[in-house]
Every structure is written in structure tokens, then in C-alpha cells.
């Protein structure tokens, strides 16, 4: 891009950002149009031969060397394109993580899911279909096997379920089912899957369980009851009735 000189006004540089943008776009178009194909190279080579200095002509060896160099470069680019295409096709059915940039805000975010299919566009670009949306191959960040993807997904589920619960000191008996579901999910995971659970999340689960043990009421299924609800419980009333019966 040509060097842009900003005008000076009141001792400060004043930038024309629209002009800078236009120059950048023009530079990108120029660079895109400067890519030579095989036909364009032959045209230039013929023009060079036609308009060469007759007193100092270029030798045939030099022309052959130029042609060989360009052919080698073209073959390398073609091989690279083929390898990229094969690599993209091999992603079908694989779990991937994409680093996606929003075209409006420029904000980056991660998208994960399974590649359903690969689409090859006429312009040579390759798109990956993930979660019913198309993403350019350049957004690919990570490729994961199914075991890893499942393990990280379960770990995220546990963290999300814990995040929905109130603070530990606000736990009451009504949260028993939710806490038990989290515990059952963790206990049902393999040792490989459990290692992806954040240790802080596991400590939080244990703290919830300890608090729940304090607030649970006394029931036949839970004879020990909770520390905060033993006084005035139904079992105490039952004990008084028993004593009254014995006196009678």
C-alpha cells in the first residue's frame, strides 16, 4: 500500500480513516490480481521474448529455467491445495473447535461440534458444516476425538449445573434432587472423564453435599437427619406419644 501522509492541523495529525480504508482495499485488490496463473506466465514470457533487446538477447537456457521454476512453484501450490482438500474431507465426523471472528464486531468466540460435511466452493475456499452452520476452514482451531469431546462436554455440564445453584449457605432441602443429579453424573463418569472436571467444581459439590446434610429433615430413609432440624421434629412427637402410651 502506498505511504499515506496525514495533514497537520493545529499542530496535530489528522487522519482520513475512510481514505486509509479505501487505500487498503485497493492494495488488497492489487495483490489479489497480481497472482499469476500458468497462462499469464506464458503470455509474459512470450512478450519478453518478443521485445527483448536483439543486441543482447536472453539465452534459451534462461527461458527454460524461468519456465521450470514457475512450473515447480505451480506444482507445489497445487499439491498444497490438494493436501488441504484431503485434510478437510478427513474432518467429516470429527469433533472440532473453531475460533470464529464476528464480521461486524470483530469479537472472537469458540464454536465446538461435529463436522457434518465439507463444502468445496468454485473459488477454491473450503467450508465446514458444524451445528448446521458453515465456517471457513481457516477458523479451525482444534480437532478432538470422540472420547475427549465427550469428556470435556460432561465436565462443562457439571460446571453449568453447579452454577445454577445458590450459594452454599443458602442451600435447603429442596435442592437435594439437583445436588444428587450432579453427584450421580460425576460418579457415572469414567476415571478418564473425571480428570477433566475442575477440582474447584468438585470441592463446590462436596460443600453443597455437606450443607445439605445439615438441613435435611429426619425421615425413615434418613434416620440421622440434619443438624438444624432435629428439634421439634416428627420423631420427637412420636417419642412423646410412646411415653404417654407406656404410662397408660
C-alpha positions as CSV (number, residue, x, y, z in Angstrom):
1,X,0.0,0.0,0.0
2,X,1.3,3.4,-0.9
3,X,2.5,5.5,2.0
4,X,-0.2,7.8,3.4
5,X,0.8,11.2,4.7
6,X,-1.6,12.7,7.1
7,X,-2.2,16.5,7.0
8,X,-1.3,18.6,10.0
9,X,-4.0,20.8,11.6
10,X,-3.4,22.9,14.7
11,X,-0.1,21.1,15.3
12,X,-1.8,17.6,15.2
13,X,-2.0,14.9,12.6
14,X,-5.5,14.5,11.1
15,X,-6.1,11.1,9.6
16,X,-8.7,10.4,6.9
17,X,-9.7,6.9,8.0
18,X,-12.0,6.5,5.0
19,X,-9.1,7.2,2.7
20,X,-6.9,4.8,4.6
21,X,-9.7,2.1,4.3
22,X,-10.0,2.7,0.6
23,X,-6.3,2.5,0.0
24,X,-6.1,-0.7,2.0
25,X,-8.9,-2.3,-0.1
26,X,-7.3,-1.1,-3.3
27,X,-4.0,-2.6,-2.1
28,X,-5.7,-6.0,-1.4
29,X,-7.3,-6.0,-4.8
30,X,-4.0,-5.3,-6.4
31,X,-2.3,-8.1,-4.5
32,X,-5.1,-10.5,-5.4
33,X,-4.8,-9.5,-9.1
34,X,-1.1,-9.9,-9.1
35,X,-1.3,-13.7,-8.7
36,X,-0.1,-15.2,-11.9
37,X,-1.6,-18.4,-13.4
38,X,0.2,-20.6,-15.9
39,X,-1.4,-18.9,-18.9
40,X,-0.5,-15.4,-17.7
41,X,3.1,-16.5,-17.1
42,X,3.4,-17.9,-20.7
43,X,1.9,-14.6,-22.0
44,X,4.5,-12.6,-20.2
45,X,7.3,-15.0,-21.3
46,X,6.3,-14.6,-24.9
47,X,6.2,-10.8,-24.5
48,X,9.6,-10.9,-23.0
49,X,11.0,-12.9,-25.9
50,X,9.2,-10.6,-28.5
51,X,10.5,-7.4,-27.1
52,X,14.0,-8.4,-25.9
53,X,17.0,-6.4,-26.9
54,X,18.2,-8.0,-30.2
55,X,21.8,-6.9,-29.4
56,X,21.7,-8.7,-26.0
57,X,19.1,-11.5,-26.4
58,X,18.2,-13.7,-23.5
59,X,19.5,-17.2,-23.9
60,X,17.2,-20.1,-24.2
61,X,18.6,-21.6,-21.1
62,X,17.4,-18.7,-19.0
63,X,13.9,-19.0,-20.5
64,X,13.8,-22.7,-19.7
65,X,15.0,-22.0,-16.2
66,X,12.2,-19.4,-15.7
67,X,9.6,-21.9,-17.0
68,X,10.9,-24.7,-14.9
69,X,10.9,-22.5,-11.8
70,X,7.3,-21.4,-12.4
71,X,6.2,-24.9,-13.1
72,X,7.7,-26.1,-9.9
73,X,6.0,-23.4,-7.9
74,X,2.7,-24.1,-9.6
75,X,3.0,-27.8,-8.8
76,X,3.8,-27.0,-5.2
77,X,0.8,-24.8,-4.8
78,X,-1.4,-27.4,-6.5
79,X,-0.1,-30.1,-4.1
80,X,-0.8,-27.8,-1.2
81,X,-4.3,-27.2,-2.3
82,X,-4.9,-31.0,-2.8
83,X,-3.5,-31.7,0.7
84,X,-5.7,-29.1,2.2
85,X,-8.7,-30.5,0.5
86,X,-7.9,-34.1,1.6
87,X,-7.4,-32.8,5.2
88,X,-10.8,-31.1,5.1
89,X,-12.5,-34.2,3.8
90,X,-10.9,-36.2,6.6
91,X,-12.6,-33.9,9.2
92,X,-16.1,-35.3,8.4
93,X,-17.5,-37.0,11.5
94,X,-14.7,-35.5,13.7
95,X,-15.3,-33.2,16.7
96,X,-13.7,-29.8,16.2
97,X,-13.3,-26.4,17.9
98,X,-13.5,-23.3,15.7
99,X,-12.1,-19.9,16.6
100,X,-14.7,-17.7,15.0
101,X,-14.4,-13.9,14.4
102,X,-17.6,-11.9,14.2
103,X,-17.5,-9.9,10.9
104,X,-19.4,-7.0,12.5
105,X,-17.8,-6.6,15.9
106,X,-14.5,-8.3,15.4
107,X,-15.1,-10.3,18.6
108,X,-13.7,-13.8,18.7
109,X,-15.5,-16.8,20.2
110,X,-15.2,-20.6,20.1
111,X,-17.7,-22.9,18.5
112,X,-17.5,-26.7,19.0
113,X,-19.3,-29.6,17.4
114,X,-19.1,-32.4,14.9
115,X,-18.3,-31.7,11.2
116,X,-21.3,-32.9,9.2
117,X,-20.0,-32.3,5.8
118,X,-17.4,-30.3,3.8
119,X,-18.2,-27.9,1.0
120,X,-15.7,-27.0,-1.7
121,X,-16.5,-23.7,-3.4
122,X,-15.7,-22.8,-7.0
123,X,-13.2,-20.2,-5.8
124,X,-11.2,-22.9,-4.0
125,X,-12.3,-22.0,-0.5
126,X,-13.4,-24.8,1.8
127,X,-16.3,-24.6,4.3
128,X,-17.0,-26.8,7.3
129,X,-20.6,-27.5,8.4
130,X,-20.8,-27.5,12.2
131,X,-24.0,-27.3,14.1
132,X,-25.9,-26.6,10.9
133,X,-23.7,-23.5,10.1
134,X,-20.9,-23.1,7.6
135,X,-17.4,-21.9,8.7
136,X,-14.3,-21.4,6.6
137,X,-11.5,-24.0,7.1
138,X,-9.2,-21.2,8.3
139,X,-11.3,-21.0,11.5
140,X,-10.3,-24.5,12.5
141,X,-8.5,-24.4,15.9
142,X,-8.6,-27.9,17.4
143,X,-9.6,-31.4,16.2
144,X,-10.6,-33.8,19.0
145,X,-11.5,-37.5,19.1
146,X,-15.0,-38.5,20.4
147,X,-13.7,-39.6,23.9
148,X,-12.1,-36.2,24.5
149,X,-15.1,-34.3,23.3
150,X,-17.5,-36.3,25.4
151,X,-15.3,-35.9,28.5
152,X,-15.0,-32.1,28.2
153,X,-18.7,-31.9,27.4
154,X,-19.6,-33.8,30.7
155,X,-17.2,-31.6,32.6
156,X,-18.9,-28.5,31.3
157,X,-22.3,-29.9,32.2
158,X,-21.3,-30.4,35.8
159,X,-19.9,-26.8,36.0
160,X,-23.1,-25.5,34.4
161,X,-25.3,-27.4,36.8
162,X,-23.3,-26.2,39.8
163,X,-23.6,-22.6,38.5
164,X,-27.4,-22.8,38.7
165,X,-27.4,-23.5,42.4
166,X,-27.4,-20.7,45.0
167,X,-24.5,-20.0,47.4
168,X,-23.6,-22.9,49.8
169,X,-25.1,-21.2,52.9
170,X,-28.4,-20.7,51.0
171,X,-28.9,-24.4,50.3
172,X,-32.0,-26.0,51.6
173,X,-33.6,-29.5,51.4
174,X,-35.4,-28.6,48.2
175,X,-32.1,-28.7,46.3
176,X,-31.4,-32.3,47.3
177,X,-32.6,-33.7,43.9
178,X,-30.4,-31.2,41.9
179,X,-27.3,-31.9,44.0
180,X,-27.9,-35.7,43.8
181,X,-28.1,-35.4,40.0
182,X,-24.7,-33.7,39.8
183,X,-23.2,-36.4,42.1
184,X,-24.7,-39.2,40.1
185,X,-23.4,-37.6,36.9
186,X,-19.9,-37.4,38.3
187,X,-19.9,-40.9,39.8
188,X,-21.1,-42.3,36.4
189,X,-18.1,-40.9,34.6
190,X,-15.0,-42.9,33.8
191,X,-11.7,-42.0,35.5
192,X,-10.6,-40.5,32.2
193,X,-13.7,-38.3,32.1
194,X,-13.4,-37.3,35.7
195,X,-10.0,-35.8,35.3
196,X,-11.5,-33.1,33.1
197,X,-13.7,-31.8,35.9
198,X,-12.3,-28.7,37.6
199,X,-11.0,-29.5,41.1
200,X,-12.7,-26.4,42.4
201,X,-16.0,-27.6,40.9
202,X,-15.7,-30.9,42.8
203,X,-14.9,-29.1,46.0
204,X,-18.0,-27.0,45.5
205,X,-20.1,-30.1,45.0
206,X,-18.7,-31.5,48.3
207,X,-19.5,-28.3,50.1
208,X,-23.1,-28.4,48.8
209,X,-23.4,-32.0,50.0
210,X,-22.1,-31.1,53.4
211,X,-24.6,-28.2,53.7
212,X,-27.4,-30.4,52.5
213,X,-26.6,-33.0,55.2
214,X,-27.1,-30.3,57.8
215,X,-30.5,-29.1,56.6
216,X,-32.2,-32.4,55.6
217,X,-35.2,-33.4,57.9
218,X,-35.4,-36.6,59.8
219,X,-37.2,-39.3,57.8
220,X,-37.3,-43.2,57.9
221,X,-34.9,-43.1,54.9
222,X,-32.7,-40.6,56.6
223,X,-32.7,-41.5,60.4
224,X,-29.7,-39.3,61.1
225,X,-31.5,-36.3,59.8
226,X,-29.9,-32.8,59.7
227,X,-28.3,-30.9,62.5
228,X,-30.5,-27.9,62.0
229,X,-33.9,-29.7,62.1
230,X,-33.7,-32.3,64.9
231,X,-35.5,-30.2,67.4
232,X,-39.3,-30.2,67.2
233,X,-39.2,-33.0,64.5
234,X,-41.8,-35.6,63.9
235,X,-39.7,-38.2,65.6
236,X,-39.7,-36.3,68.9
237,X,-43.5,-36.1,68.8
238,X,-43.6,-39.8,68.2
239,X,-41.4,-40.4,71.2
240,X,-43.7,-38.4,73.5
241,X,-46.7,-40.4,72.3
242,X,-44.9,-43.6,73.0
243,X,-44.1,-42.4,76.6
244,X,-47.8,-41.5,77.1
245,X,-48.9,-44.9,75.9
246,X,-46.5,-46.6,78.3
247,X,-47.8,-44.6,81.3
248,X,-51.3,-45.6,80.4
